[in-house]
């Protein structure tokens, strides 16, 4: 074999090894990420307690109509507070 052929074989082996290392690196990062997510999830459950950390049951209990009614109530409260503030501002402006 000539030097040129040996160099070509070495380069092709290096490329194969680089591709394998890249795939292994990506797999290692995915495993690392999943472990970190599970650790964070467990820590959140421990900090909040089992009763407070009910994300799945909360999502199942959502009713769109209840949300609309709640939003309307909150918007009405905001308008009432806004009107009170405007009245107070106008009253204070008229006194001076």
C-alpha positions in Angstrom: 0.0 0.0 0.0 1.2 3.4 -0.8 1.3 6.4 1.6 -1.6 8.0 -0.1 -3.8 5.0 0.4 -2.8 4.7 4.0 -3.7 8.3 4.6 -7.1 7.9 2.9 -7.8 4.9 5.1 -6.8 6.8 8.3 -9.0 9.7 7.3 -12.0 7.4 6.7 -11.5 5.7 10.0 -11.3 9.1 11.8 -14.5 10.2 10.1 -16.3 7.0 11.3 -14.9 7.5 14.8 -16.0 11.1 14.9 -19.5 10.2 13.8 -19.7 7.5 16.4 -18.5 9.9 19.1 -21.0 12.6 18.0 -23.8 10.1 18.3 -22.6 8.9 21.7 -22.3 12.6 22.8 -25.9 13.3 21.7 -27.2 10.2 23.5 -25.3 11.1 26.7 -26.8 14.6 26.6 -30.3 13.3 26.2 -29.8 10.9 29.1 -28.4 13.8 31.2 -31.3 16.0 30.3 -33.9 13.4 31.2 -32.2 12.7 34.6 -32.2 16.4 35.3 -35.9 16.7 34.5 -36.7 13.9 36.8 -34.6 15.4 39.6 -36.3 18.8 39.2 -39.7 17.1 39.1 -39.0 15.2 42.3 -37.6 18.3 44.0 -40.7 20.3 43.1 -42.9 17.5 44.5 -40.9 17.5 47.7 -41.0 21.2 48.1 -44.7 21.8 47.3 -46.0 18.6 48.8 -48.1 15.9 47.3 -51.3 17.9 47.6 -50.0 21.1 46.0 -48.4 19.4 43.1 -51.4 18.2 41.2 -50.7 19.4 37.7 -52.3 16.5 35.9 -55.6 16.6 37.9 -55.7 20.3 37.5 -55.6 20.0 33.7 -58.4 17.5 33.7 -60.6 19.7 35.9 -60.4 22.7 33.6 -63.7 23.9 32.3 -63.8 26.6 29.7 -67.1 28.1 30.8 -65.8 28.5 34.4 -62.7 30.3 33.0 -64.9 32.7 31.0 -67.1 33.5 34.0 -64.0 34.1 36.2 -62.5 36.3 33.5 -65.7 38.4 33.2 -65.8 38.8 37.0 -62.2 39.9 37.2 -62.7 42.3 34.3 -65.7 43.8 36.0 -63.8 44.3 39.2 -61.0 46.0 37.3 -63.5 48.4 35.7 -65.0 49.2 39.1 -61.6 49.9 40.6 -60.7 52.0 37.6 -63.9 54.1 38.0 -63.2 54.6 41.7 -59.7 55.8 40.9 -60.9 58.2 38.3 -63.6 59.6 40.6 -61.0 60.1 43.4 -58.6 61.8 41.0 -61.4 64.1 39.7 -62.5 64.9 43.3 -59.0 65.8 44.3 -58.5 67.9 41.2 -61.8 69.8 41.8 -60.8 70.6 45.4 -57.7 72.3 44.5 
